[in-house]
């Protein structure tokens, strides 16, 4: 069966929440082999900042149906949350894999900007592996890692909505507007699937925390040949009083290895920051001023 450019609206929009009574926002659902089972149980995916500290809401869909929604759990670091609608069944969206996205690929953003439900905008993937600096309700700075950058128009109310590829497959959850033509979405991939599974199971995710924002950067050919690394995660910003600050990481450092594992992009680093790393001393290697430097850092638990 062929897929036309119009398909992302028809199939994905029906699986995207068009609003809640808690805030003028919109949300979307599930993924991979478990998506049908999760839909049957009423589980929904949205942005953590959309639900904030709320425990309940009302989810409204484009077909006019509305259901009471219980917030199961939220993870500020990934800006993802799980809710459960008090519904007999929901229509799942087909799920893709954001790890297969390429810069320049067409994407469609679905949401409820300014209260206009079922709105669809299109654009391209402008960048991958970005970091987004955010602040929680207590004013603490945090970073959402490995986000997708797109020029599809996003506005207030798009948060929590679906970012779909040209085949109507969910590849991201819209999270922020960083500027004109600069929208950001949390990718749906193996890493975020594990986060969502933990939220469904335990209502929270225990994560190790370094306290940096950064993005992928290639090494100059001469430096790459000398060090044996082709790329790493460039440290662009450091949270004060964080493990990264204690380890004396600097802006401009390029993290290329953590505990013997090569790190070439933000997603690699994020995947290493699991519960077992909390409080454990990690050896890291960075490129600083074109030289390899070894440091030690002790990740803290993200609170």
N, C-alpha and C positions, 0 to 999 in steps of 0.2 A: 504494500500500500504506500503510495507516494505521500510526501509531506510538502505542503505549500508554505510560502512565507506567512500566510495568515494564520496558520495553525497555532503558533505560540499564544495568541490571544484566546482562541476558542478553548483549547484544552487547559492551558496553564491558568487562565483567569478564573475558571470555574473552581479551581483548587486553591485560590488565594482569598484569604479573608479580606473583606472590603472595609472593615472598621470594627472598633470596639467601643463600648460605652465608657471605658476608662480614659481613652485618648483618641484623637482623630488619626488613627493609624490603621495598618493593614498587615496581614500576616500570611504565611504559606506553610505547606506540609512536607514531610517525610522523605524516604529514600530507599534505593536499592532493593534487595530481596525482601526486606522487612516492610517495605512501604505499604503494601496492601493490608498486612496484618495491623500495622499501626493506624492506618486510616479507619479500619473496622473498629478499632478501639478508641477512635476519636482524638488521637494525638496530633498536635499542630506544632510547627516550628515558627518562631518569630525572633525579633531582636530583644536582647535583655533590657536595653534602655527603654523599649516600648512598654514593657510590663512594670519596670522599675520595682517598687516594693509591693505592688498589688498582688493579692492572692486570687482574686476573681475578676472576671470581665464578661462582656457579651460579645461573641464573634458573629459578624454579619457577612454573608456571602452574596455574590453577584446575582444569584437566583432569588434573592429576597429572604432566604432562610436565615434564622438567627438562633444561636445556641449559647447557653451559659458556659463559661469557660473557667476552669480551675488551673492556676499556674502551678505546674509540677516542680519546676526548677529553672534557675538562670545562672549563666556563667559570664561575668563581666569581661573577662579577658578575651573571649571569643565573640562577645556581644550576641550570644545565642541563648534562647530560652525555649522551654517546652511547655505547652499548655495542653489540656485535655478537655475537649468539648463534650458536653453532655448530650451526645447525639448517637443515634443508632448506628450510623455509618457515614463516612465522608468519602468524597471522590479524591483519590490520590493523584498527585502530579507525578509524571514520570521523572526519574532522577538521573542526571548525568554525572560526570566526574570533572570537576574544575581543574584537576591536574592535567587534563587533556586540552585545556584552552590554550589558544595562541594569540599573541598580540595581533590585532587587525580582524579578529573573528567577530561576526555579527552577533549581537545579543539584544534581548528585549527585556525592559523593566516594566513590571506590573505593580500598580499600587493605588493609593487613595489620596493623591496630592490635593491639598486644600479642600478635602472633602469630596472631590470628584471621583466617585467610585469606578473601578474597572478601567482606570486610565492606563494606556500603554504608550511607552516611548521606546525608540530603537536607537542603537548606536553600535560602537565597536568596543572591543577590549583594548583599552589604551595602555594598560600596564598590568603587570602581575608581581606578586610578592611585595606589595607596599606595606607600610606600617601606618596605623592611624592613631594619633594621640587623642585620648579622651579624658574626661574627669567624671568621677562618680559623685553621688549625692553629697559626700563628705568633702569634696574638693580634692581628693587624691588623684594624681595623674596616673593613667594606665595607658597601655598600648594594645590595640587590636592588631595582631600580626597577620601577615600573608594575605592581605585583602586584594580584591580585584578592582582595578581602576577602569572606569568606563565613561564615555562621553554621552551615554544615554541620559536624557534629562531626568534628574531626580530632584524632588522638592519635599518640603515638610509633609509628612503623610505617606511617603514612599517607604519609610523605615519598616523593616520586617516583611516587605513584599518580595515577590519572586524575581530573580534575574534568570532568564531562560535563554537557552541557545536557540538556533534557528529551527531545531527539531522539537521545540516546546519542552525540552528537558531542563529541570531545575539544576542550575550550576552555581547559584549564589543567593544570599539573602541580603537585600539592600540595607545598608547600615548608616550611611552619612552622605552629606553634600559638602565637599571640601572647597568648592568654588564653582564658578561658571564653567560648565562642561567637564566638571571633575566630580563624578559620583563614585562611591566606594561600596563594595559588597563583600560580605564574608563568603569565602568559597565553600561549596559542598564537596568534600573529598573524604579520603580515609580518616584524616585527622579530625575533622569536624563530625564525622559520623561517630567516632569514638566518644567525643564530647557529648553529643546528643544522647547516645546510649547510656552514658553515665548519669546524665540529668534525668532520664526516664527511670533509671534504676534507683538512684540515690537522692535525686533532687539537687545535687551539687557536684562540682568537679574540683578535686584537690589538684592544684597545679603548682609546679615550681616556677619561680619568678626571678628574672635577672634585673629587669628595670631598664631596658633600652628600647629605642625605636631605631629601625634601620631598614635597609633594602639591599637587594643584590647589586654587587658591583664586580665587574671583571677586572682582573689584574693586568697590568701592562705586560706585554709579551716577555720582556726581559726579566721582570719580577716573577712571572709565572714559571718561566724556565728555571730560575734560580731556586724557588721555593717548592716547586712541584704542585702548586695549587693554581687553578685557572680563575676561580672566583670565590667570593665570600660574602658575608653579611656586613655591610658598612655600618658602623655605629654613628647615627646621626644625632641622637639625643639620649641623655642619661637622666633617669629619675634620681633626685637627691635622696641620700640616705638609703639607697638601694644596694643589693649585692654587687651590681656592676660598679657602682661608685666606690664601694669598699675595696673592690679588686683593682681599683685605679684604671679602669677602662677609660678611654678618652674618645671624644668625638673625632671621627676620621679613622679610628682603628677598624681593621677588617678582620672579623672573626672567620677563620678558615677551618678550625677543628675543635671539637669538644669531646674530651675523653676518648680520643682516638678515632672518632667518627668525623668524616669530612662534612663541612657545612658550606654550601654554596649559595643557599637562598634562605629567606626568612622561614619558609615552611620546614626546612631541615632543622633549624634551631628550635622551632616551636614543637616539633615532634619529640625532641629530646627532653623537653621540660615537663616530664611526667611526675607523678606522685612520689616515686621512689627516689627522685633526685633531691627532694626537699631536705635541706640540712646536710647533704653529702658534698664533700669537697670534690670539685671538678677541675681537671686540668684543661686549660684551653690554650690554643695557639692563635695568635693574631699576627697580621702584617701591619707594622707600624713604621712609617718612614722607609718603606721598601725592605724592611728587615723582619724576619720571623722572631717573635717574642713569645715566651711561655709565661702564663699567669695561672693563678688559682682563684676560683670563685666558689662561694657556697650559696646556692640558690635558696631563697626563702619561700615560704608558702604564700601564695597570693591570697590576701584577705579581702 
